[in-house]
């Protein structure tokens, strides 16, 4: 009861909150910081598959809470509604409300970052309630998240770095610190961890997989006529709760493998088949997006026009594996639809020198990690299907990793004593430096920064002296390949008239 004493609230309230945290967790990027019940933290290594994370949609607007409805819904009133309708028991209502109120009192006694983060998680639950989305099936994950945040912010000896993975003794889930929103269940990382355990030959791996099954299944929420493992915080323009085709597909894959590994296949398949529903239901409830000639599965249920290929391809991989292991005809149908559309989309993400991360509402090249990740997901589809577009594109993306960037500087003319622009084109995202010389005499030199592929104009205060100037551009791509290109600029007098 040291936790109750430190937070300044009753033992009964502490137990009410921690009772809902009977589901383990873990976290970190390449490591995880695990909090013990005694307030000490130990670091452990995470398998590579558990370090995956969902990046914020490029250029997404900040999430905003909608205007308050005429009927004000509170956590207390929504819990009361659920109890009155028989969706939860009266005991459930009292214990969850006690835990919520206790966390509010604890936050009021904290300061600085600790108070801000715990208050943010409390505010998330209040926001879900205000929007009428506090359903019985969401209570376990919401109150587990609340319990873990209360435990960390009132007992952990230090504040994690933004984006760091943290965990708790006896809890196998992966959590991530989202600055300003507290610790959140990182479902993609959790499912990645389970996938790594599924593939492990360690004697303990079967028991570990079984434990994770027991901890993951109760945290699914009713959604889209089925279930989903939802993200319960605001992110990239979306408000809690939202879901992802990438994490759901990976989750179905990992749970199916775990079911087979542990001898619990029938139980797990029966529990997870409803997880296919979000692939059948349109966004924002599900992740299905009807596109000309096919079906795309959105990475973010709240961003249907943002097309992220790595997430789409991995969701298709997950559906393939789930269909193969479970024998589900519905999974096969969903896989077939996604597979057909992915084959059509893949070529449009190949720039000829690098990969695109996204298209649609926002078009960006991949960073190095996402280029490699997309290559690996395409190889996964190649291994499963031997379809040329997957295999050939994966090989081109591999070749891109060792191919220097190509910069072209055409011959051009600029007027002396004026501010002008040196035109150039670049075939892949790279960092550039610019040097301009007249003969052997340097006249300008600077770092340009990182530019995307395509045409660019580099500003230059053109000198007074007419003549021929040599432009040299050094380029370094994200994989470290370098190249040097030169071009000629003639500085001329302004034309008369």
ZALUMZA-783926 format. One line per 5 residues: number of its first residue (from 1); their letters; for each residue x, y, z of C-alpha. Coordinates in pm, 1 decimal, always signed. Layout:
REM residues N
NUM) A) X,Y,Z ~ ...
***
This chain:
REM residues 497
1) XXXXX) +0.0,+0.0,+0.0 ~ +298.9,+231.1,-38.9 ~ +138.5,+351.6,-360.8 ~ -177.9,+457.6,-179.3 ~ +18.6,+642.0,+87.0
6) XXXXX) +236.3,+821.0,-165.6 ~ -59.3,+934.8,-374.6 ~ -257.7,+1039.0,-69.4 ~ -569.5,+828.4,-122.4 ~ -732.9,+528.6,+42.9
11) XXXXX) -614.3,+167.7,+18.8 ~ -956.2,+68.8,-110.6 ~ -933.2,+319.1,-395.3 ~ -580.4,+202.7,-480.5 ~ -698.4,-156.0,-499.4
16) XXXXX) -997.6,-52.8,-706.7 ~ -769.2,+100.4,-967.0 ~ -499.4,-165.6,-966.4 ~ -757.0,-443.8,-978.9 ~ -826.2,-347.9,-1338.0
21) XXXXX) -459.8,-382.1,-1430.6 ~ -448.1,-761.5,-1423.2 ~ -309.7,-746.2,-1773.9 ~ +74.6,-732.2,-1809.1 ~ +284.4,-490.9,-2026.9
26) XXXXX) +630.4,-415.0,-2164.5 ~ +796.8,-138.1,-2364.6 ~ +1098.7,+32.6,-2526.6 ~ +1249.9,+86.1,-2871.2 ~ +1545.7,-148.8,-2875.8
31) XXXXX) +1505.9,-166.4,-2498.6 ~ +1231.3,-144.5,-2241.9 ~ +1230.7,+9.3,-1895.9 ~ +1030.3,-212.1,-1660.1 ~ +886.1,-73.0,-1337.6
36) XXXXX) +870.1,-310.3,-1040.9 ~ +608.5,-292.5,-765.0 ~ +884.1,-150.8,-542.4 ~ +942.0,+156.2,-758.9 ~ +1269.8,+39.9,-914.2
41) XXXXX) +1330.2,+32.6,-1290.5 ~ +1527.9,-225.8,-1484.3 ~ +1611.8,-223.1,-1853.0 ~ +1566.7,-520.9,-2083.8 ~ +1622.6,-575.4,-2455.3
46) XXXXX) +1324.1,-588.0,-2687.7 ~ +1310.1,-811.3,-2996.0 ~ +1331.8,-609.6,-3315.7 ~ +972.1,-693.0,-3407.6 ~ +852.6,-527.3,-3085.9
51) XXXXX) +1008.0,-190.0,-3169.8 ~ +755.0,-109.4,-3443.2 ~ +548.0,+202.9,-3397.9 ~ +278.6,+390.8,-3584.5 ~ +415.8,+727.7,-3702.0
56) XXXXX) +186.7,+1028.5,-3703.0 ~ +30.7,+1091.1,-4044.3 ~ +248.2,+1343.0,-4235.0 ~ +106.1,+1690.5,-4211.4 ~ -194.0,+1579.8,-4008.4
61) XXXXX) -373.4,+1854.6,-3817.1 ~ -369.2,+1853.0,-3441.6 ~ -660.2,+1667.7,-3289.5 ~ -929.6,+1893.6,-3153.3 ~ -1202.8,+1808.9,-2911.9
66) XXXXX) -1544.1,+1865.8,-3073.4 ~ -1773.5,+2129.3,-2931.3 ~ -1952.6,+2002.8,-2622.4 ~ -2296.5,+1860.5,-2689.3 ~ -2608.5,+2000.0,-2522.9
71) XXXXX) -2620.4,+1693.3,-2296.3 ~ -2301.5,+1688.5,-2089.9 ~ -2176.2,+1334.8,-2045.6 ~ -1930.7,+1267.5,-1764.9 ~ -1741.6,+957.1,-1663.6
76) XXXXX) -1974.8,+923.0,-1363.7 ~ -2293.0,+961.8,-1570.3 ~ -2173.3,+721.8,-1840.1 ~ -2074.7,+455.1,-1588.1 ~ -2415.9,+496.9,-1428.6
81) XXXXX) -2581.0,+456.4,-1769.5 ~ -2387.5,+136.2,-1835.9 ~ -2488.6,-3.8,-1497.2 ~ -2854.9,+90.6,-1539.2 ~ -2868.0,-81.0,-1877.8
86) XXXXX) -2713.1,-394.9,-1734.0 ~ -2394.6,-369.5,-1941.8 ~ -2181.3,-359.5,-1627.8 ~ -2261.0,-446.4,-1267.7 ~ -2318.1,-197.2,-992.3
91) XXXXX) -1995.3,-316.2,-833.4 ~ -1808.0,-249.8,-1158.3 ~ -1946.9,+101.7,-1169.5 ~ -1849.4,+181.5,-810.7 ~ -1497.6,+41.3,-838.8
96) XXXXX) -1417.4,+209.9,-1168.3 ~ -1552.7,+543.4,-1052.3 ~ -1353.3,+511.6,-729.1 ~ -1039.2,+439.1,-929.6 ~ -1101.7,+732.9,-1164.2
101) XXXXX) -1164.1,+974.2,-875.2 ~ -859.1,+846.1,-689.4 ~ -640.9,+909.9,-994.0 ~ -776.1,+1265.3,-1015.3 ~ -685.7,+1327.4,-652.6
106) XXXXX) -341.7,+1177.0,-705.2 ~ -278.3,+1398.7,-1009.5 ~ -371.7,+1707.7,-809.4 ~ -92.0,+1628.1,-561.4 ~ +173.2,+1581.5,-829.7
111) XXXXX) +364.0,+1856.5,-1005.1 ~ +522.0,+1933.3,-1340.2 ~ +543.5,+1657.7,-1600.7 ~ +402.0,+1390.2,-1371.9 ~ +87.3,+1588.9,-1308.0
116) XXXXX) +51.0,+1682.1,-1674.9 ~ +83.4,+1325.3,-1800.2 ~ -148.2,+1162.1,-1548.4 ~ -401.5,+1441.9,-1599.5 ~ -385.3,+1386.8,-1975.7
121) XXXXX) -482.2,+1021.2,-1940.0 ~ -764.9,+1117.6,-1705.6 ~ -872.2,+1375.8,-1963.5 ~ -872.2,+1114.6,-2239.8 ~ -1122.7,+903.2,-2048.2
126) XXXXX) -1333.6,+1213.0,-1983.1 ~ -1323.6,+1297.3,-2354.0 ~ -1430.1,+946.8,-2456.8 ~ -1719.5,+972.1,-2212.2 ~ -1818.4,+1319.5,-2334.3
131) XXXXX) -1837.1,+1192.7,-2692.7 ~ -2065.4,+907.2,-2587.1 ~ -1802.6,+643.7,-2663.9 ~ -1747.5,+502.2,-2315.1 ~ -1872.6,+150.8,-2386.6
136) XXXXX) -1849.8,-149.9,-2158.5 ~ -1597.2,-322.8,-2384.1 ~ -1361.1,-22.1,-2371.9 ~ -1346.1,-8.4,-1993.9 ~ -1074.9,-276.4,-1944.7
141) XXXXX) -820.1,-108.9,-2175.3 ~ -900.6,+243.6,-2056.4 ~ -876.6,+158.4,-1689.7 ~ -564.3,-51.7,-1739.5 ~ -403.6,+249.0,-1908.6
146) XXXXX) -514.9,+468.0,-1619.1 ~ -375.3,+224.1,-1364.2 ~ -39.8,+196.0,-1536.4 ~ -5.9,+571.7,-1564.2 ~ -94.9,+617.7,-1199.1
151) XXXXX) +162.4,+357.3,-1104.4 ~ +438.1,+508.0,-1318.9 ~ +386.2,+876.5,-1245.2 ~ +353.8,+825.5,-868.9 ~ +630.0,+565.7,-817.4
156) XXXXX) +882.6,+558.2,-1103.5 ~ +1211.4,+730.8,-1014.2 ~ +1245.4,+913.1,-1344.7 ~ +1056.3,+1045.9,-1645.0 ~ +1103.0,+850.4,-1969.7
161) XXXXX) +1217.6,+1011.8,-2291.6 ~ +948.1,+1092.0,-2546.2 ~ +875.8,+782.0,-2751.5 ~ +1041.2,+548.2,-2502.0 ~ +890.3,+205.3,-2435.1
166) XXXXX) +818.9,+119.3,-2074.6 ~ +666.8,-178.8,-1900.7 ~ +563.2,-322.8,-1569.4 ~ +670.2,-626.8,-1375.5 ~ +443.2,-916.5,-1467.3
171) XXXXX) +281.9,-728.8,-1756.0 ~ +368.2,-842.2,-2109.8 ~ +210.8,-556.0,-2304.8 ~ +430.4,-292.5,-2466.8 ~ +364.2,+67.2,-2360.6
176) XXXXX) +499.9,+384.6,-2517.6 ~ +537.8,+731.8,-2372.6 ~ +359.7,+990.9,-2584.8 ~ +462.4,+1322.7,-2432.2 ~ +152.0,+1514.3,-2330.3
181) XXXXX) -65.3,+1200.5,-2339.7 ~ +104.8,+972.8,-2090.7 ~ +186.0,+606.1,-2132.8 ~ -25.0,+425.6,-2390.3 ~ -58.0,+64.0,-2495.4
186) XXXXX) +151.3,+32.6,-2811.2 ~ -43.5,-237.9,-2990.9 ~ +185.3,-268.5,-3291.7 ~ +482.8,-313.6,-3060.5 ~ +287.8,-562.4,-2845.9
191) XXXXX) +190.4,-771.7,-3147.1 ~ +544.9,-749.8,-3278.3 ~ +668.8,-885.6,-2947.7 ~ +418.6,-1172.8,-2965.9 ~ +529.6,-1249.8,-3322.4
196) XXXXX) +889.4,-1273.5,-3199.3 ~ +782.2,-1508.6,-2918.8 ~ +584.9,-1718.4,-3168.7 ~ +901.6,-1771.2,-3372.4 ~ +1124.0,-1839.7,-3071.1
201) XXXXX) +1243.7,-2191.0,-2993.8 ~ +1319.3,-2109.9,-2630.7 ~ +1157.9,-2350.8,-2384.5 ~ +980.4,-2064.9,-2211.9 ~ +832.3,-1922.3,-2531.8
206) XXXXX) +517.3,-2136.1,-2533.4 ~ +424.5,-2026.8,-2182.9 ~ +506.0,-1665.1,-2270.8 ~ +284.6,-1680.6,-2579.1 ~ +0.4,-1826.1,-2374.4
211) XXXXX) +35.0,-1549.2,-2116.5 ~ +19.7,-1284.7,-2386.5 ~ -293.7,-1442.6,-2534.9 ~ -459.3,-1420.9,-2193.6 ~ -360.4,-1057.9,-2155.3
216) XXXXX) -441.2,-935.5,-2508.2 ~ -780.4,-1092.7,-2575.0 ~ -972.5,-921.8,-2289.9 ~ -856.3,-578.2,-2408.9 ~ -1031.5,-589.6,-2746.2
221) XXXXX) -1316.7,-340.8,-2782.7 ~ -1643.4,-391.7,-2968.0 ~ -1611.8,-207.3,-3298.9 ~ -1753.3,-228.5,-3652.2 ~ -1973.9,-523.0,-3561.4
226) XXXXX) -1672.3,-714.3,-3435.9 ~ -1369.5,-633.3,-3220.8 ~ -1056.6,-420.0,-3247.9 ~ -753.5,-345.0,-3036.1 ~ -798.1,+30.2,-3030.7
231) XXXXX) -557.7,+314.9,-2969.4 ~ -693.7,+520.7,-2682.8 ~ -530.1,+861.0,-2729.2 ~ -538.2,+1150.5,-2974.0 ~ -292.3,+1110.4,-3258.8
236) XXXXX) -223.5,+1278.2,-3591.9 ~ -564.4,+1438.7,-3616.6 ~ -763.5,+1145.2,-3478.6 ~ -935.0,+1135.6,-3140.3 ~ -960.9,+829.1,-2918.7
241) XXXXX) -1069.7,+565.7,-2988.5 ~ -927.3,+483.0,-3332.0 ~ -785.4,+175.4,-3497.0 ~ -538.1,+72.5,-3766.4 ~ -536.4,-185.6,-4043.9
246) XXXXX) -163.8,-231.6,-3986.3 ~ -185.0,-310.9,-3614.9 ~ -504.6,-517.2,-3648.5 ~ -363.6,-728.9,-3931.3 ~ -42.1,-784.0,-3736.5
251) XXXXX) -244.1,-868.0,-3425.0 ~ -452.8,-1131.6,-3601.3 ~ -134.8,-1280.7,-3747.2 ~ +46.7,-1291.5,-3412.2 ~ -249.2,-1429.7,-3217.1
256) XXXXX) -313.2,-1698.9,-3478.5 ~ +49.8,-1809.4,-3458.8 ~ +35.2,-1804.5,-3079.8 ~ -282.5,-2011.2,-3081.2 ~ -115.5,-2279.9,-3291.1
261) XXXXX) +206.8,-2268.2,-3087.2 ~ +26.6,-2312.2,-2754.9 ~ -227.4,-2571.0,-2867.3 ~ -507.7,-2317.7,-2812.2 ~ -591.6,-2267.4,-3180.4
266) XXXXX) -966.0,-2337.3,-3160.9 ~ -1006.7,-2100.2,-2866.2 ~ -798.5,-1823.4,-3020.5 ~ -957.5,-1846.8,-3365.5 ~ -1302.5,-1834.5,-3210.7
271) XXXXX) -1208.4,-1524.1,-3012.0 ~ -1030.6,-1341.7,-3294.6 ~ -1253.6,-1401.3,-3599.3 ~ -1461.8,-1095.1,-3502.8 ~ -1138.5,-898.4,-3550.5
276) XXXXX) -1187.4,-931.2,-3926.4 ~ -1487.5,-696.9,-3910.1 ~ -1292.1,-371.5,-3936.7 ~ -1163.5,-484.0,-4278.5 ~ -1524.3,-516.8,-4397.3
281) XXXXX) -1653.1,-188.2,-4255.2 ~ -1576.0,+151.0,-4409.3 ~ -1376.2,+415.8,-4227.5 ~ -1394.3,+575.0,-3974.7 ~ -1555.8,+281.6,-3791.9
286) XXXXX) -1350.2,+29.2,-3985.3 ~ -1045.1,+59.4,-4210.4 ~ -1196.8,-34.1,-4546.2 ~ -1163.1,+224.3,-4824.2 ~ -1330.3,+157.5,-5156.8
291) XXXXX) -1102.8,+281.6,-5435.8 ~ -1145.7,+263.9,-5813.9 ~ -1106.4,-101.9,-5900.1 ~ -1039.4,-235.5,-5552.1 ~ -1019.2,-209.5,-5174.6
296) XXXXX) -751.3,-38.5,-4966.8 ~ -710.2,-98.1,-4591.0 ~ -628.0,+230.5,-4419.0 ~ -344.3,+259.7,-4171.3 ~ -556.0,+505.2,-3972.3
301) XXXXX) -932.4,+469.5,-3942.6 ~ -960.9,+849.5,-3916.2 ~ -757.0,+921.3,-4233.6 ~ -911.1,+728.9,-4526.3 ~ -750.2,+943.0,-4796.7
306) XXXXX) -397.3,+892.0,-4662.2 ~ -248.2,+587.3,-4835.2 ~ +55.5,+441.2,-4656.9 ~ +185.9,+143.7,-4850.7 ~ +392.2,-27.5,-4579.8
311) XXXXX) +90.9,-43.6,-4348.7 ~ -139.2,-164.2,-4624.9 ~ +97.7,-439.5,-4739.5 ~ +155.7,-565.7,-4384.0 ~ -218.6,-572.4,-4316.7
316) XXXXX) -251.5,-793.9,-4625.9 ~ +33.5,-1015.9,-4501.3 ~ -145.3,-1048.7,-4167.9 ~ -474.5,-1142.6,-4336.7 ~ -292.6,-1399.6,-4550.8
321) XXXXX) -136.4,-1570.0,-4250.3 ~ -454.7,-1558.5,-4047.6 ~ -649.6,-1713.9,-4335.0 ~ -389.9,-1987.9,-4379.5 ~ -376.5,-2076.4,-4010.6
326) XXXXX) -744.8,-2041.4,-3924.9 ~ -900.7,-2162.3,-4248.1 ~ -1141.3,-1866.5,-4235.0 ~ -1314.4,-1812.8,-4571.5 ~ -1388.6,-1454.3,-4472.7
331) XXXXX) -1021.2,-1388.6,-4406.2 ~ -937.4,-1537.2,-4747.3 ~ -1186.9,-1305.6,-4916.4 ~ -1049.8,-1000.6,-4738.2 ~ -694.7,-1106.1,-4819.1
336) XXXXX) -777.0,-1156.2,-5186.8 ~ -931.9,-809.9,-5214.6 ~ -634.9,-644.3,-5045.4 ~ -382.6,-846.8,-5242.8 ~ -535.9,-743.3,-5573.9
341) XXXXX) -532.7,-374.8,-5479.3 ~ -180.1,-389.6,-5334.4 ~ -48.4,-528.9,-5663.2 ~ -205.2,-232.8,-5842.3 ~ -70.7,+25.8,-5594.1
346) XXXXX) +286.3,-95.5,-5540.8 ~ +437.3,+40.9,-5865.9 ~ +308.9,+390.8,-5790.2 ~ +526.0,+402.6,-5475.7 ~ +849.2,+339.9,-5667.5
351) XXXXX) +1004.5,+670.5,-5774.7 ~ +1273.9,+486.9,-5969.8 ~ +1538.3,+566.5,-5708.9 ~ +1358.9,+534.4,-5370.9 ~ +1020.3,+452.0,-5221.2
356) XXXXX) +730.3,+676.0,-5130.9 ~ +600.8,+648.3,-4776.5 ~ +257.4,+786.1,-4852.9 ~ +31.4,+903.6,-5130.2 ~ -318.6,+1046.4,-5138.5
361) XXXXX) -376.8,+1334.1,-4899.9 ~ -3.5,+1361.1,-4829.1 ~ +285.0,+1241.9,-5048.7 ~ +627.3,+1188.5,-4893.4 ~ +931.7,+975.3,-4958.5
366) XXXXX) +1012.7,+710.3,-4700.9 ~ +1282.4,+772.7,-4446.0 ~ +1552.0,+503.7,-4430.3 ~ +1372.1,+288.8,-4171.9 ~ +1042.3,+293.6,-4359.5
371) XXXXX) +1212.2,+226.8,-4692.9 ~ +1368.7,-87.4,-4546.3 ~ +1045.1,-180.6,-4369.5 ~ +846.5,-153.0,-4692.4 ~ +1111.1,-359.3,-4872.0
376) XXXXX) +1080.6,-626.7,-4601.4 ~ +699.6,-631.6,-4618.5 ~ +716.6,-667.7,-4996.8 ~ +958.8,-955.5,-4951.2 ~ +707.5,-1112.2,-4713.3
381) XXXXX) +445.4,-1100.4,-4988.4 ~ +700.3,-1229.0,-5240.3 ~ +776.8,-1526.3,-5015.0 ~ +406.4,-1606.3,-4978.8 ~ +290.4,-1549.2,-5335.8
386) XXXXX) +593.6,-1526.5,-5570.3 ~ +403.7,-1245.7,-5748.2 ~ +645.4,-1049.8,-5965.9 ~ +539.2,-698.6,-5862.9 ~ +623.5,-774.5,-5498.9
391) XXXXX) +948.9,-956.2,-5571.2 ~ +1078.4,-714.7,-5834.7 ~ +991.8,-399.1,-5639.6 ~ +1153.4,-539.2,-5324.2 ~ +1471.3,-604.0,-5523.0
396) XXXXX) +1469.4,-251.2,-5667.0 ~ +1427.4,-105.6,-5319.2 ~ +1723.3,-316.1,-5206.4 ~ +1929.3,-184.1,-5496.9 ~ +1831.1,+173.0,-5402.7
401) XXXXX) +2012.9,+125.7,-5071.7 ~ +2349.3,+109.5,-5249.5 ~ +2284.2,+341.2,-5544.6 ~ +2419.6,+698.8,-5519.7 ~ +2178.9,+987.9,-5573.2
406) XXXXX) +2168.5,+1151.8,-5914.5 ~ +2177.7,+1531.2,-5933.6 ~ +2147.7,+1718.9,-6260.5 ~ +2240.2,+2086.0,-6299.9 ~ +2147.2,+2215.2,-6646.0
411) XXXXX) +2335.3,+2497.5,-6815.3 ~ +2162.2,+2824.3,-6732.0 ~ +2198.2,+3201.7,-6730.0 ~ +2152.0,+3443.7,-6441.7 ~ +2163.1,+3823.6,-6430.0
416) XXXXX) +2450.1,+3982.3,-6239.8 ~ +2391.6,+4169.8,-5912.1 ~ +2050.3,+4016.7,-5862.2 ~ +1918.4,+3743.8,-5640.9 ~ +1865.4,+3440.9,-5863.3
421) XXXXX) +1797.6,+3070.3,-5846.5 ~ +2015.6,+2783.3,-5961.8 ~ +1792.7,+2511.6,-6111.0 ~ +1863.3,+2144.6,-6040.4 ~ +1687.6,+1807.0,-6017.6
426) XXXXX) +1736.7,+1528.2,-5764.8 ~ +1628.6,+1164.9,-5805.4 ~ +1595.0,+1070.3,-5435.8 ~ +1570.5,+1235.7,-5096.0 ~ +1919.8,+1354.1,-4999.6
431) XXXXX) +2111.0,+1615.8,-4804.7 ~ +2295.4,+1862.5,-5027.6 ~ +2581.3,+2107.9,-5011.7 ~ +2629.2,+2378.9,-5274.9 ~ +2955.3,+2532.0,-5394.2
436) XXXXX) +2990.9,+2796.5,-5665.7 ~ +3325.4,+2906.1,-5806.7 ~ +3460.0,+3132.3,-6081.5 ~ +3759.1,+2946.9,-6212.3 ~ +3957.3,+2844.8,-5904.7
441) XXXXX) +3803.3,+3116.2,-5689.9 ~ +3514.7,+3011.2,-5459.7 ~ +3230.9,+3263.0,-5441.8 ~ +2962.2,+3075.2,-5244.2 ~ +2938.5,+2766.2,-5028.2
446) XXXXX) +2664.1,+2641.2,-4799.0 ~ +2467.1,+2346.1,-4673.4 ~ +2130.8,+2325.3,-4846.2 ~ +1977.9,+2068.8,-4610.1 ~ +1766.1,+1768.1,-4702.8
451) XXXXX) +1553.0,+1791.4,-5016.3 ~ +1296.9,+1554.3,-5163.6 ~ +1324.9,+1410.1,-5510.8 ~ +1224.6,+1627.8,-5804.7 ~ +1313.3,+1976.5,-5935.9
456) XXXXX) +1447.2,+2248.3,-5705.7 ~ +1571.0,+2606.4,-5722.1 ~ +1860.4,+2704.5,-5495.8 ~ +1884.2,+3073.1,-5411.3 ~ +2204.0,+3265.0,-5491.7
461) XXXXX) +2299.7,+3630.7,-5458.0 ~ +2455.6,+3660.6,-5804.2 ~ +2780.6,+3864.5,-5802.3 ~ +2850.8,+4169.5,-6017.3 ~ +3120.2,+4010.2,-6226.6
466) XXXXX) +3004.9,+3855.0,-6550.5 ~ +3141.0,+3526.3,-6675.5 ~ +3114.7,+3149.8,-6636.2 ~ +3065.1,+3001.2,-6290.9 ~ +3086.7,+2634.0,-6195.4
471) XXXXX) +2815.7,+2496.1,-5967.1 ~ +2910.0,+2186.7,-5768.1 ~ +2649.4,+1997.4,-5566.9 ~ +2740.7,+1717.6,-5327.6 ~ +2454.0,+1484.3,-5239.1
476) XXXXX) +2425.9,+1223.5,-4964.7 ~ +2118.7,+999.1,-4957.9 ~ +1957.6,+847.0,-4649.2 ~ +2159.4,+527.2,-4686.1 ~ +2488.5,+721.7,-4690.5
481) XXXXX) +2560.8,+697.0,-5064.8 ~ +2725.0,+1009.6,-5205.9 ~ +2768.5,+1174.7,-5542.8 ~ +2902.2,+1498.9,-5686.8 ~ +2754.5,+1680.5,-5984.1
486) XXXXX) +2856.8,+1999.8,-6162.3 ~ +2694.5,+2244.7,-6397.0 ~ +2764.9,+2580.4,-6552.6 ~ +2593.9,+2913.2,-6490.2 ~ +2668.0,+3210.9,-6710.3
491) XXXXX) +2634.0,+3544.4,-6533.4 ~ +2524.1,+3809.1,-6780.0 ~ +2433.6,+4174.2,-6786.8 ~ +2064.0,+4261.5,-6782.2 ~ +1913.0,+4284.8,-7124.4
496) XX) +1841.8,+4635.7,-7252.4 ~ +1482.4,+4735.3,-7303.9
***
